[in-house]
Amino acid sequence: MRTLLKNGTVVNVFTGEIEKAQVLLENERIIGVGDYCSQDADAEEDLTGTYICPGFIDGHIHIESSMLLPVEFAKAALPHGTTAVVADPHEIANVCGAEGIQFMLEASEGLPLTVYIMIPSCVPATEFDESGASLGAEEIRPFYGHPRVLGLGEVMSYHAVADGDEKLQKKINDALERGLIVNGHAPLLTGRKLDRYIAAGVGDDHECSSAEEAMERIRKGQRVLIREGTAARNLKELLPLFEEPFAGRCLLVTDDKHPADLLERGHIDDIIRQAAAMGKDPVTGIRMATIQAAEYFGLRRVGAVAPGYQADLLVLNDLERVAVRDVYKAGRKVVSEGRVLPFSEPEVSPERWEAVKSSFHVKELSAADFRVDVHGKHGCRVIGLVKGELLTEERIREIDFDSGNGIDTERDILKIAVIERHRNTGHIGLGFIEGTGVRCGALASSVSHDSHNLIVIGADEGDMAFAANHIRSLGGGMAVVRDGRVVEEMPLPYAGLMTGRAAAQAAAENERVRAGAHALGVPADRELFMTMSFISLPVIPHLKLTTMGLVDVDRQRLVPLSVGQTADGQQ
């Protein structure tokens, strides 16, 4: 079957040129771009006034963080022009191990949005984590034979790599020996330690939060994945990378994307659109999101409107606004006038479904579990939130344990707990957090990167216990509690990470939970559930909390809550 797309304007991602041309498709491939006519085809479509460009590729995403199953994620992302993603399923792997990776492969098989997989490298992320599984080189090696597996996922234990950790280096070498990609994750790493990290074989980084940080990586041979997601938004700071000599070494990624954000703002199209609004050439963004992503990951004959390439194509009504009208996947129209056309959904075995639903093992909790057994006033380490960043600060604050056991809503200092939920160990890490805005009640969630233990923030220990127990009863999810009652909830029964609902329903539930958080005092411009989900990730500076306690990320060591008793305090 030959189809002629005529009278459109083609975006040439090899040269950056925009040119009038006819595009001839034969089944799943493009067989001609240039001067073709109706006699060359069995069917045709007049695209006068539109632009034709390759489908977008998100070079780094955790689908589980959308809280959607892969099929529902595809339905939400396709209308925005995304025809492929490179997904690292380390969220579900930290809960369900290799079974979780296999689930994501099966649940994404045959979708009109290709889900490539990077095999999680750090399960658990660090020695300070307690996850539901531990995956060594032997456990992950069999996955490299899968046709959609492109390499090793983000190597988050960057200090361990730089310091020569042999077990982690073995995982990296296994991927490199097969000619595969190794993803990076090294926020603020610089100088000699960065050199050692790159020399180990790590090819990219998506954690750059400044142009200078990104340029150092490009100068040393890495790709930079420009991230603009829901929790971390680095596009504005990285805009200088849209100019040469840096632009050709960059990809566009979202990392984590919530359903409402995906539906309302978009996906990769939103990043290109934002950059264009800030004065950057949309064609540069399109090149980053297509051919540059495809070539970096070794996707042959993908990412361009050119003869011999797979016909993953977008029809845009407007180039600057990246207004996606139609989407073709392997020559078949899968989105028409912004509407996703019906497609066959993947079949997942009942045993696999059951494996990812049985993930919660934690005892019932009481208010006493959230109390710190200290009296008097102490100088304490407090986790300080930084607006718009995943980075957190170590702040020293005087805490009065004889007044509310340290909770001080007037100073915006709340209690935070991370509860082990995979093996019922009873381990609980306790600390304090500043900058949430919460004035009363509690918030709890089973989405807590990367080990996804149960995380709770609250102004009242009774409400903290109630919220944690409610998540336990749901088998995972998010909840807002006030005065011993549930204000809002969002069940996430699949590994405590994903709902089975469509994106619009998930977005509505998530919005209600967000509204519930705002009712407790969280500022309207804050996405606290997304932010709090990273507070337990001890690979993003500077101070984090796990089930083992407070972690100084920069020094990679556990640190005590108290730094010293104040003059009028007592032990």
C-alpha positions as CSV (number, residue, x, y, z in Angstrom):
1,M,0.0,0.0,0.0
2,R,1.4,3.3,-1.1
3,T,0.2,6.6,0.4
4,L,1.2,10.1,-0.8
5,L,1.3,12.9,1.7
6,K,1.2,15.9,-0.7
7,N,1.6,19.7,-0.5
8,G,3.1,19.7,3.0
9,T,6.3,21.4,4.2
10,V,8.9,19.0,5.4
11,V,11.3,19.6,8.3
12,N,14.7,18.2,7.3
13,V,16.3,17.2,10.5
14,F,19.7,16.5,8.8
15,T,20.2,20.1,7.6
16,G,17.7,22.1,9.5
17,E,16.0,23.2,6.3
18,I,12.3,23.5,5.8
19,E,11.2,22.6,2.2
20,K,8.1,21.9,0.2
21,A,8.0,18.3,-0.8
22,Q,5.7,15.3,-1.3
23,V,6.3,12.3,1.0
24,L,5.6,8.8,-0.4
25,L,5.0,6.0,2.0
26,E,4.9,2.3,1.3
27,N,3.5,0.3,4.2
28,E,5.7,1.1,7.3
29,R,8.5,2.9,5.4
30,I,9.1,6.2,3.6
31,I,10.2,5.5,0.1
32,G,10.4,9.0,-1.4
33,V,10.6,12.7,-0.5
34,G,10.5,15.1,-3.3
35,D,8.6,15.4,-6.6
36,Y,5.9,12.7,-6.6
37,C,2.4,12.7,-7.9
38,S,-0.9,10.9,-7.4
39,Q,0.0,8.2,-10.0
40,D,2.8,7.0,-7.7
41,A,0.4,6.1,-4.9
42,D,-2.7,4.1,-4.1
43,A,-4.0,6.8,-1.7
44,E,-3.2,10.4,-1.0
45,E,-3.8,13.0,1.6
46,D,-3.6,16.8,0.9
47,L,-1.6,18.5,3.7
48,T,-1.6,22.0,2.3
49,G,-0.6,24.5,5.0
50,T,0.9,21.9,7.3
51,Y,4.4,20.8,8.3
52,I,5.6,17.2,8.3
53,C,8.3,16.2,10.8
54,P,9.5,13.0,12.4
55,G,7.7,11.6,15.5
56,F,9.1,12.8,18.8
57,I,11.3,10.6,21.1
58,D,11.4,11.2,24.8
59,G,15.0,10.1,25.6
60,H,14.5,9.4,29.3
61,I,11.3,8.8,31.2
62,H,9.9,6.7,34.0
63,I,6.5,5.7,32.8
64,E,5.5,4.6,36.3
65,S,5.9,8.2,37.5
66,S,3.0,9.2,35.2
67,M,1.0,6.8,37.5
68,L,-0.4,5.3,34.3
69,L,-0.1,1.9,32.9
70,P,1.9,1.9,29.6
71,V,-1.2,1.6,27.4
72,E,-2.9,4.6,29.1
73,F,0.4,6.6,28.9
74,A,0.5,5.9,25.2
75,K,-3.1,7.1,24.7
76,A,-2.2,10.4,26.5
77,A,1.2,11.0,24.8
78,L,0.4,10.1,21.2
79,P,-1.8,13.2,20.5
80,H,1.3,15.3,21.5
81,G,3.4,13.7,18.8
82,T,5.4,11.2,20.9
83,T,5.9,8.0,18.9
84,A,8.7,6.5,21.1
85,V,10.0,6.8,24.6
86,V,13.2,5.4,26.2
87,A,11.9,4.3,29.5
88,D,13.8,3.2,32.6
89,P,11.5,1.1,34.7
90,H,13.5,1.4,37.9
91,E,10.5,2.5,39.9
92,I,8.7,-0.8,39.5
93,A,12.0,-2.8,39.6
94,N,12.7,-1.4,43.1
95,V,9.3,-2.8,44.2
96,C,9.0,-6.0,42.2
97,G,12.5,-6.7,40.9
98,A,12.9,-8.5,37.6
99,E,9.2,-9.4,37.6
100,G,8.5,-5.7,37.4
101,I,10.7,-5.2,34.4
102,Q,9.1,-8.1,32.6
103,F,5.7,-6.6,33.4
104,M,6.6,-3.3,31.7
105,L,7.9,-5.1,28.7
106,E,4.7,-7.2,28.3
107,A,2.4,-4.2,29.1
108,S,4.0,-2.1,26.4
109,E,4.3,-4.8,23.6
110,G,2.9,-3.7,20.3
111,L,1.7,-0.2,21.3
112,P,1.6,2.5,18.6
113,L,4.0,4.3,20.8
114,T,7.3,2.3,21.0
115,V,8.5,1.8,24.5
116,Y,12.2,1.1,24.5
117,I,13.7,0.0,27.8
118,M,16.9,0.8,29.7
119,I,17.5,-1.9,32.3
120,P,17.7,-0.4,35.8
121,S,21.3,-0.3,37.0
122,C,20.8,0.6,40.7
123,V,18.3,-1.5,42.5
124,P,18.4,-0.4,45.2
125,A,19.7,3.1,44.3
126,T,22.3,3.1,47.2
127,E,23.3,1.2,50.3
128,F,21.1,3.6,52.3
129,D,17.9,2.3,50.6
130,E,15.7,-0.7,51.5
131,S,13.9,-1.7,48.3
132,G,11.7,-4.7,47.4
133,A,14.5,-6.3,45.3
134,S,18.2,-6.3,44.6
135,L,19.3,-6.7,41.0
136,G,22.9,-7.6,40.3
137,A,24.7,-8.1,37.0
138,E,23.5,-11.7,36.7
139,E,19.9,-10.8,37.2
140,I,19.8,-8.0,34.6
141,R,22.0,-9.7,31.9
142,P,19.2,-11.8,30.4
143,F,17.2,-8.7,29.5
144,Y,19.8,-7.5,27.0
145,G,18.5,-10.1,24.5
146,H,15.2,-8.3,24.2
147,P,14.8,-6.3,20.9
148,R,13.5,-3.2,22.7
149,V,16.2,-3.1,25.4
150,L,18.8,-0.4,24.5
151,G,21.1,-0.4,27.4
152,L,21.7,0.2,31.1
153,G,19.5,2.7,32.9
154,E,20.7,5.8,34.8
155,V,23.7,5.0,37.0
156,M,22.7,6.9,40.0
157,S,25.4,5.8,42.5
158,Y,27.7,8.2,40.8
159,H,30.0,8.5,43.8
160,A,30.4,4.7,43.8
161,V,31.3,4.7,40.1
162,A,33.8,7.5,40.5
163,D,35.3,5.6,43.4
164,G,35.7,2.4,41.4
165,D,32.9,0.2,42.6
166,E,33.5,-3.1,41.0
167,K,30.0,-4.5,41.0
168,L,28.6,-1.4,39.4
169,Q,31.4,-1.3,36.9
170,K,30.6,-4.9,35.9
171,K,27.0,-3.9,35.0
172,I,28.4,-1.0,32.9
173,N,30.9,-3.2,31.2
174,D,28.2,-5.8,30.3
175,A,26.2,-3.1,28.5
176,L,29.3,-1.6,26.8
177,E,30.5,-5.0,25.5
178,R,27.2,-5.4,23.7
179,G,27.5,-2.0,22.1
180,L,24.7,-0.6,24.3
181,I,24.1,2.8,25.9
182,V,24.7,3.6,29.6
183,N,22.6,6.4,31.0
184,G,23.9,8.8,33.6
185,H,22.7,10.6,36.6
186,A,25.3,12.9,38.3
187,P,23.9,16.2,39.6
188,L,26.6,18.8,40.4
189,L,29.5,16.3,39.8
190,T,32.4,18.1,38.4
191,G,36.2,18.0,37.8
192,R,38.1,14.8,38.4
193,K,35.2,12.9,39.8
194,L,33.2,13.7,36.7
195,D,36.1,12.5,34.6
196,R,36.2,9.2,36.4
197,Y,32.4,8.8,36.0
198,I,32.5,9.4,32.3
199,A,35.6,7.3,31.8
200,A,33.7,4.4,33.4
201,G,31.5,4.4,30.3
202,V,28.5,6.6,31.2
203,G,27.3,8.4,28.1
204,D,24.9,11.1,29.2
205,D,23.3,13.1,32.0
206,H,19.8,14.5,32.5
207,E,20.4,16.0,35.9
208,C,22.0,19.3,34.7
209,S,20.5,22.3,36.4
210,S,22.8,25.0,34.9
211,A,24.2,25.7,31.5
212,E,27.8,25.6,32.9
213,E,27.2,22.1,34.3
214,A,25.8,20.9,31.0
215,M,28.6,22.5,28.9
216,E,31.2,20.7,31.0
217,R,29.6,17.4,30.2
218,I,29.4,18.1,26.5
219,R,33.0,19.3,26.3
220,K,34.0,16.0,27.9
221,G,32.0,13.9,25.4
222,Q,28.7,13.2,27.0
223,R,25.2,13.9,25.7
224,V,23.0,16.2,27.7
225,L,19.4,15.3,28.1
226,I,17.6,18.6,28.6
227,R,14.9,17.9,31.1
228,E,11.5,19.6,31.5
229,G,9.1,17.4,33.5
230,T,6.6,17.9,36.2
231,A,8.9,18.0,39.3
232,A,12.2,19.2,37.7
233,R,12.1,21.9,35.1
234,N,15.5,22.8,33.8
235,L,14.7,24.1,30.3
236,K,15.0,27.8,31.1
237,E,18.5,27.4,32.7
238,L,19.6,25.2,29.8
239,L,18.4,27.4,26.9
240,P,22.0,28.3,25.9
241,L,22.4,24.7,24.8
242,F,20.0,25.4,21.9
243,E,22.9,27.2,20.2
244,E,25.9,25.6,18.6
245,P,28.4,24.1,19.3
246,F,26.2,22.5,22.0
247,A,22.8,21.9,20.3
248,G,24.0,18.9,18.4
249,R,24.9,17.0,21.5
250,C,21.5,17.4,23.3
251,L,18.2,15.5,23.5
252,L,14.9,16.4,25.1
253,V,13.4,14.4,28.0
254,T,10.8,14.7,30.7
255,D,12.0,12.1,33.2
256,D,8.8,12.3,35.3
257,K,5.4,13.5,34.0
258,H,2.1,13.6,35.9
259,P,-1.1,12.9,34.0
260,A,-2.6,16.4,34.3
261,D,0.6,17.9,33.1
262,L,0.7,15.5,30.2
263,L,-2.9,16.2,29.2
264,E,-2.9,20.0,29.7
265,R,0.7,21.1,28.8
266,G,1.8,18.3,26.6
267,H,4.9,16.1,26.4
268,I,8.0,16.7,24.2
269,D,5.9,19.1,22.1
270,D,5.6,21.3,25.2
271,I,9.4,21.5,25.6
272,I,9.9,22.6,21.9
273,R,7.0,25.0,22.2
274,Q,8.4,26.6,25.4
275,A,11.8,27.0,23.9
276,A,10.3,28.6,20.8
277,A,8.4,31.0,23.0
278,M,11.7,32.0,24.6
279,G,13.3,32.8,21.2
280,K,14.8,29.4,20.1
281,D,14.4,27.9,16.7
282,P,11.7,25.1,16.9
283,V,13.6,23.2,14.3
284,T,16.5,22.9,16.7
285,G,14.2,21.4,19.3
286,I,12.7,19.0,16.7
287,R,16.2,17.8,15.8
288,M,17.0,17.2,19.5
289,A,13.7,15.2,19.9
290,T,14.1,13.1,16.7
291,I,17.3,12.3,14.8
292,Q,19.6,13.2,17.6
293,A,17.8,10.9,20.0
294,A,17.5,8.1,17.4
295,E,21.2,8.3,16.5
296,Y,22.4,8.4,20.1
297,F,20.4,5.3,21.1
298,G,21.3,3.4,17.9
299,L,17.8,3.3,16.4
300,R,18.4,2.6,12.8
301,R,16.3,4.3,10.2
302,V,14.2,6.2,12.8
303,G,13.9,9.9,13.4
304,A,13.8,11.5,10.0
305,V,11.6,12.2,7.1
306,A,13.8,10.5,4.5
307,P,13.8,7.6,2.1
308,G,14.2,4.3,3.9
309,Y,13.2,5.6,7.3
310,Q,10.3,4.2,9.3
311,A,7.2,6.4,8.7
312,D,6.9,7.7,12.2
313,L,5.5,11.1,11.2
314,L,3.7,14.1,12.6
315,V,1.5,16.6,10.7
316,L,1.7,20.0,12.4
317,N,-0.8,22.8,11.8
318,D,1.8,25.3,13.2
319,L,5.5,24.9,13.6
320,E,6.2,27.4,16.3
321,R,3.3,26.2,18.4
322,V,4.1,22.6,17.6
323,A,0.4,22.0,17.0
324,V,0.1,18.3,16.3
325,R,-2.8,17.4,14.0
326,D,-2.1,13.8,12.9
327,V,0.4,11.1,13.9
328,Y,1.6,8.2,11.8
329,K,3.3,5.2,13.4
330,A,5.1,2.9,11.0
331,G,3.0,4.3,8.1
332,R,-0.4,3.8,9.9
333,K,-2.3,6.8,11.1
334,V,-2.8,6.5,14.8
335,V,-4.0,10.0,15.6
336,S,-6.4,12.0,13.4
337,E,-7.2,15.6,14.1
338,G,-5.9,15.1,17.7
339,R,-8.0,12.0,18.4
340,V,-6.3,8.7,19.1
341,L,-7.6,6.0,16.8
342,P,-8.4,2.5,18.2
343,F,-5.6,0.0,18.5
344,S,-5.0,-3.5,20.0
345,E,-3.9,-3.4,23.6
346,P,-1.1,-5.6,25.0
347,E,-1.9,-8.9,26.7
348,V,-0.4,-9.4,30.1
349,S,-0.6,-12.8,31.9
350,P,-2.8,-12.9,35.0
351,E,0.3,-14.1,37.0
352,R,2.2,-10.9,36.0
353,W,-0.7,-8.7,37.0
354,E,-0.9,-10.4,40.4
355,A,2.8,-10.1,41.0
356,V,2.7,-6.3,40.7
357,K,-0.5,-5.9,42.8
358,S,0.9,-7.7,45.9
359,S,3.5,-5.2,47.0
360,F,2.5,-3.8,50.4
361,H,3.9,-5.4,53.6
362,V,3.9,-3.1,56.6
363,K,2.5,-3.3,60.1
364,E,-0.3,-1.0,61.4
365,L,1.2,2.2,62.7
366,S,0.4,4.5,65.7
367,A,1.2,8.1,66.6
368,A,4.0,6.9,68.8
369,D,5.8,5.5,65.8
370,F,6.3,9.1,64.6
371,R,7.7,10.5,67.8
372,V,11.4,11.3,68.3
373,D,12.6,10.2,71.7
374,V,14.4,13.4,72.6
375,H,13.6,16.2,75.1
376,G,14.6,19.9,75.2
377,K,15.9,22.1,72.4
378,H,18.4,20.9,69.9
379,G,20.1,22.2,66.8
380,C,18.9,19.8,64.1
381,R,19.4,19.0,60.5
382,V,16.2,19.9,58.6
383,I,15.5,19.1,54.9
384,G,14.9,22.4,53.1
385,L,12.8,22.4,50.0
386,V,14.0,24.5,47.0
387,K,11.2,25.7,44.8
388,G,11.2,24.1,41.3
389,E,14.1,21.8,42.1
390,L,14.7,18.2,43.3
391,L,17.7,19.4,45.1
392,T,17.2,19.9,48.9
393,E,19.2,21.8,51.3
394,E,20.6,20.9,54.7
395,R,19.4,23.6,57.1
396,I,20.2,23.8,60.7
397,R,17.3,24.8,62.9
398,E,16.6,24.9,66.6
399,I,13.9,22.3,67.3
400,D,12.0,22.3,70.6
401,F,11.1,18.6,71.3
402,D,9.1,19.6,74.3
403,S,6.7,21.5,72.1
404,G,4.8,19.3,69.7
405,N,7.8,17.0,69.5
406,G,9.5,19.5,67.2
407,I,6.6,20.3,64.8
408,D,6.4,24.1,64.4
409,T,3.9,25.2,61.7
410,E,4.6,28.8,62.4
411,R,8.2,28.3,61.1
412,D,6.9,25.9,58.4
413,I,8.8,23.0,60.0
414,L,6.9,19.7,59.7
415,K,7.7,16.1,60.6
416,I,8.6,13.6,57.9
417,A,8.8,9.8,58.0
418,V,9.9,7.1,55.6
419,I,8.5,3.7,56.5
420,E,9.8,0.4,55.0
421,R,6.9,-1.3,53.2
422,H,8.4,-4.2,51.2
423,R,9.4,-6.8,53.9
424,N,7.7,-5.6,57.1
425,T,10.9,-4.8,58.8
426,G,9.4,-2.0,61.0
427,H,12.2,0.4,60.0
428,I,11.2,4.0,60.1
429,G,13.4,7.0,59.3
430,L,12.3,10.2,61.0
431,G,13.2,13.8,60.4
432,F,12.0,17.4,59.8
433,I,11.2,19.3,56.6
434,E,10.9,23.0,55.9
435,G,9.1,24.7,53.1
436,T,6.0,22.6,52.5
437,G,3.5,25.2,53.6
438,V,1.4,22.5,55.4
439,R,-0.4,24.0,58.4
440,C,-2.4,20.9,59.7
441,G,-3.1,17.3,58.9
442,A,-0.8,14.9,57.0
443,L,0.0,13.7,53.5
444,A,1.1,10.1,52.7
445,S,2.3,8.4,49.5
446,S,3.7,5.0,48.4
447,V,5.5,6.9,45.5
448,S,8.9,7.6,47.0
449,H,11.8,7.3,44.7
450,D,13.5,5.0,44.2
451,S,12.7,2.3,46.7
452,H,9.1,3.5,47.0
453,N,8.7,3.0,50.7
454,L,5.8,4.8,52.4
455,I,6.5,8.5,52.9
456,V,4.5,10.7,55.3
457,I,4.7,14.5,56.0
458,G,2.5,16.0,58.7
459,A,1.7,18.6,61.3
460,D,0.1,16.0,63.6
461,E,1.5,12.5,64.5
462,G,-2.0,11.0,64.8
463,D,-2.9,12.2,61.3
464,M,0.4,10.8,60.1
465,A,-0.4,7.4,61.4
466,F,-3.9,7.5,60.1
467,A,-2.6,8.5,56.6
468,A,0.0,5.8,56.5
469,N,-2.5,3.1,57.6
470,H,-4.9,4.3,54.9
471,I,-2.3,3.9,52.2
472,R,-1.6,0.4,53.6
473,S,-5.3,-0.5,53.3
474,L,-5.4,0.7,49.7
475,G,-2.3,-1.4,48.7
476,G,-0.6,1.8,47.7
477,G,-1.5,5.4,46.6
478,M,-1.7,8.9,47.9
479,A,-3.8,10.4,50.6
480,V,-4.5,13.7,52.4
481,V,-5.8,13.4,56.0
482,R,-7.0,16.0,58.5
483,D,-8.4,15.5,62.0
484,G,-8.4,11.7,61.6
485,R,-10.4,11.5,58.4
486,V,-9.4,11.1,54.7
487,V,-9.9,14.3,52.8
488,E,-8.8,13.0,49.4
489,E,-7.2,9.8,48.1
490,M,-5.8,8.3,44.9
491,P,-5.4,4.5,45.0
492,L,-2.4,3.2,43.1
493,P,-2.8,-0.6,43.2
494,Y,-0.1,-1.6,40.7
495,A,3.2,-1.8,42.7
496,G,1.9,1.1,44.7
497,L,2.8,3.3,41.7
498,M,0.2,3.1,39.0
499,T,-3.5,3.3,38.6
500,G,-5.5,1.2,36.1
501,R,-7.5,4.3,35.0
502,A,-7.3,6.4,31.9
503,A,-5.2,9.5,31.9
504,A,-8.2,11.9,32.3
505,Q,-9.6,10.0,35.3
506,A,-6.1,9.7,36.8
507,A,-5.6,13.4,36.3
508,A,-8.9,14.2,38.0
509,E,-8.1,12.1,41.0
510,N,-4.6,13.5,41.2
511,E,-6.0,17.1,41.0
512,R,-8.4,16.3,43.9
513,V,-5.4,15.1,45.9
514,R,-3.5,18.2,45.0
515,A,-6.4,20.4,46.0
516,G,-6.6,18.5,49.3
517,A,-2.9,19.3,49.9
518,H,-3.6,23.0,49.1
519,A,-6.4,23.0,51.7
520,L,-3.8,22.0,54.3
521,G,-1.7,25.1,53.3
522,V,0.5,24.0,50.4
523,P,0.9,27.0,48.1
524,A,-1.1,26.8,44.8
525,D,2.1,26.8,42.7
526,R,3.6,23.8,44.5
527,E,3.2,20.1,43.5
528,L,4.1,18.7,46.9
529,F,3.3,15.1,46.2
530,M,5.7,15.1,43.3
531,T,8.3,16.9,45.3
532,M,8.0,14.7,48.4
533,S,8.4,11.6,46.2
534,F,12.1,12.6,45.7
535,I,12.9,13.4,49.4
536,S,13.9,9.8,49.9
537,L,16.3,9.6,46.9
538,P,19.8,9.7,48.3
539,V,21.5,10.4,45.0
540,I,20.2,13.9,44.5
541,P,21.9,16.5,46.8
542,H,22.0,17.5,49.5
543,L,20.1,16.1,52.4
544,K,17.6,13.2,52.1
545,L,15.7,10.8,54.3
546,T,15.4,7.0,53.9
547,T,14.2,4.2,56.2
548,M,17.7,4.2,57.7
549,G,17.7,7.9,58.6
550,L,19.1,11.2,57.2
551,V,21.6,10.9,54.4
552,D,24.3,13.5,53.5
553,V,24.2,12.9,49.8
554,D,27.4,14.8,49.1
555,R,29.4,12.7,51.5
556,Q,27.3,9.6,51.0
557,R,26.9,8.8,54.7
558,L,24.2,8.7,57.3
559,V,24.1,11.7,59.6
560,P,22.3,12.2,63.0
561,L,19.3,14.4,63.3
562,S,20.8,16.5,66.1
563,V,24.0,18.6,65.6
564,G,24.1,19.7,69.2
565,Q,22.1,20.6,72.2
566,T,21.2,24.3,72.7
567,A,22.1,26.2,75.9
568,D,18.8,25.6,77.6
569,G,18.2,22.1,76.3
570,Q,18.7,18.8,78.1
571,Q,19.5,15.3,77.0
